[in-house]
């Protein structure tokens, strides 16, 4: 469950995602990642590998052209709820 997205003010800054049940990010076969800039259904976004991953907090660097859209955390192939974010 994704609760909040704390966005930095610039590209390359640290994006912090907080929630529950994220696991350790080491799900089998690369099935754990973050989707940035997606539509409300989690489609058409970019897949990002986080810098750090814990059960309640995931951090990553904001890539160029991330823009506005929904953020999702995918854990072992299961997509969280989406939270809207306006990224640099």
C-alpha positions in Angstrom: 0.0 0.0 0.0 1.5 3.3 -1.1 0.7 6.2 1.2 2.8 9.2 0.2 5.2 10.5 -2.4 7.7 13.2 -1.4 9.2 14.7 -4.5 12.4 16.7 -4.7 12.7 20.1 -6.4 15.1 19.0 -9.1 15.9 16.2 -11.5 18.3 13.8 -9.9 16.9 14.5 -6.4 15.7 11.8 -4.1 12.1 10.7 -4.4 10.8 9.1 -1.2 7.8 6.7 -1.3 6.3 5.6 2.0 3.8 2.9 2.6 3.4 -0.7 3.9 4.1 -4.2 2.6 6.9 -3.3 0.2 9.0 -6.3 1.2 12.7 -6.0 0.6 12.6 -5.3 -3.2 14.4 -8.6 -4.0 11.4 -10.4 -5.5 12.1 -13.1 -7.9 13.0 -12.3 -11.5 13.0 -8.6 -11.2 9.3 -8.4 -10.4 9.8 -5.5 -7.9 10.2 -1.9 -9.2 8.6 1.5 -9.2 6.5 3.0 -12.0 6.7 6.7 -12.6 4.5 9.0 -14.7 1.8 6.4 -15.3 -1.9 6.9 -16.0 -4.4 6.1 -13.2 -4.3 2.4 -14.1 -0.5 2.2 -13.9 0.0 2.0 -17.7 2.4 4.1 -19.9 4.9 4.9 -17.1 8.6 4.3 -16.8 10.0 1.4 -14.8 12.7 2.5 -12.3 14.9 0.4 -10.1 15.1 2.2 -6.7 18.3 3.1 -4.9 17.1 1.6 -1.6 14.1 -0.5 -0.7 12.6 -1.4 2.7 9.3 -2.7 4.0 7.8 0.8 4.4 10.1 3.1 2.4 11.5 3.2 -1.1 13.9 5.8 -2.4 15.1 6.6 -5.9 16.6 9.4 -8.0 14.2 11.3 -10.2 15.1 10.8 -13.9 14.8 13.5 -16.5 11.4 14.1 -18.0 9.6 12.3 -15.1 6.8 14.9 -15.2 3.3 14.5 -13.9 1.6 11.2 -13.4 0.8 8.4 -10.9 3.5 6.6 -9.0 3.1 2.8 -8.2 5.3 0.4 -6.3 5.3 -3.1 -7.8 6.2 -5.9 -5.3 6.8 -9.4 -6.7 4.6 -8.5 -9.7 1.7 -7.0 -7.6 1.0 -3.3 -8.2 0.2 -1.0 -5.4 -2.4 1.7 -5.5 -1.3 4.8 -7.4 -0.5 8.2 -5.9 -0.4 11.3 -8.1 2.9 13.2 -8.2 4.2 16.2 -10.1 7.9 15.4 -10.6 10.6 17.8 -12.0 
